Amino acid sequence: MKDDMNLLREIERYLEGEMSGQEKAVFEELRKNNPQINRQVEEQQFFLQQLQHFGQRQSLQAKMDHIHRQLDMPTLRKQAQEENLAAKRVSIRRRTITNLAAAACIALVTSLSTIAVLQNAAKNKSTAQYEDVRRVLNNIQRSQNALINDINNKSKAPANPGTYGGTGFAVSGNGYIVTNYHVVAGADSVYVQNNKGEAFKAVSVFEDISSDLAVLRIADSMFKSQPLPYTLKPQNAKLGEEVFTMGFPRDEIVYGKGYISAKTGFNGDTTAYQVSIPVNPGNSGAPLLDNQGDVVGIVTGKQTTSDGIAFAVKSAHLKRLLDEMPKDKSMKKEMARKSHLEGLNRLDQIKKLEEFVYMVKVYN
Amino acid sequence: MKQHQDITRDRELLLGLAKSDDKSLETIYSENFPAVLRMILQHNGSEDDAKDVFQEAIIILYEKACEGNFNLTSRLKTFLYSVCRHIWLKKVQSTYGLYAIPPEMEETIPAAEVVDEQSTKDEQFRIMESAMGSIGEPCKTILEDYYIQKKSMQEIAEKFGYTNAENAKNQKYKCLMRLKKLFFDQYNTSL
């Protein structure tokens, strides 16, 4: 006990630098040789450090407590509570607004998309899928051509080239022509023009809106009647039967070839065929003929959602219509008993047919 | 520019704190306590919690400042706030076990390191505190006066009525040995 205390005293003197040079040297020698003493010295150093820390911290704590007591706690408390309340209110309000905004956005998007979908569906049903192939003529260019023609030829063709164009074909030798109703609908006057460039005035004598057909009569003294080379085929064409058409999608007659792709028309219409054939605006009213040169249908329109699908009214239906026509229209029922085109090759068929296919020009 | 000035001021305050300048301590304390109080109250703490947490943070700051190698990179306010937040988070977690950490308590400054470093020092402080508490008087006062207040042996002898400084010194050594024993007993078992 006594020794320990002496040692401690020595260590303290050593650490506080109270030893004289000689004492210090002796002590350091001792420290070097005796690890136990060395350890005690280090221990003492560490302990004093700890004690120092302790003191500092205690005094700091005391100071802080003193400062804390001087703080105006009630005011601070009130401030803090108010600020917290305000923050909470703001965050609640913000959350509510965010939720409301999200709900409103969803509602808006839903209703808009519903409207869009419904409108789209309605459009698809009525117009989008089905498109008449009458032609809206290019007014300016054509009017220039017509003017030049007028000056040079002094023909009776009207200077105005027309608003719409379609195709028609003769169903009798004395100037009865079949075309589509939608071509001549709302027309002030109608002219037909053959492949030679001769234009004749025509009047609509019969219209059937439900099957989209119209019968025109050429009311022009210049027109010379001639016998028809083809017949209207009374039977239905077979599925897959090869057909061809001739029409006026442009100012020149255009030939197109295809096949019957279904026995019913748009939306299951039994008075029409579905035909896989290239048609363009202006083809409306063009005849659809089979390999024998018999008329099997009249091109009326095409499906816009897919390419190469056209529709044609069946010739049997046309025949029935012509039979039902009022008799007083004095149409000569002199349709050839047998097609004169049978057995000819396609080129000759076309050559003969050209004369009986007309471009229909409509003015309104 | 403004931020830079602020940090300069904060660094001066910190230097003052390291030199145990009462004025600096008071400035730091009164400027930063309200924010911490607000934060603790917001997270279900009491005023006393706020006081404890804040003082703990100040102690950490003080000891860092005393070590001299502490480089203040953020504003003092930010540092104290995030340290307090971390301390409070730790407290709440240890008290209630699995307590959901509010997302806004997520760290903005890595205060975790600072707080974890501190736990060893806290442990040493607690051991010393309990050792001091159990040696009793007059040992406690003698040791405090000599080693902490740095009073001379002469003063202490007069204060406690020892006939001379040598007697007081002997008493002091006895006390120191007892304190050391108490401290190291606990220190070595706890480590």
Interface residues (C-beta under 8 A of the other chain):
Chain A: D4 M5 L8 R9 E12 E43 Q44 F47 L48 Q50 L51 Q52 H53 F54 G55 Q56 R57 Q58 S59 L60 Q61 K63 M64 I67 H68 L71 M73 L76 R77 Q79 A80 Q81 E83 N84 A87
Chain B: S20 D22 L25 E26 Y29 S30 F33 P34 L37 R38 L41 Q42 E47 K51 Q55 I58 I59 Y62 E63 C66 K121 Q124 F125 M128 E129 M132 L143 E144 Y147 I148 Q149 K169 N170 Y173 K174 L176 M177 K180 F183 F184
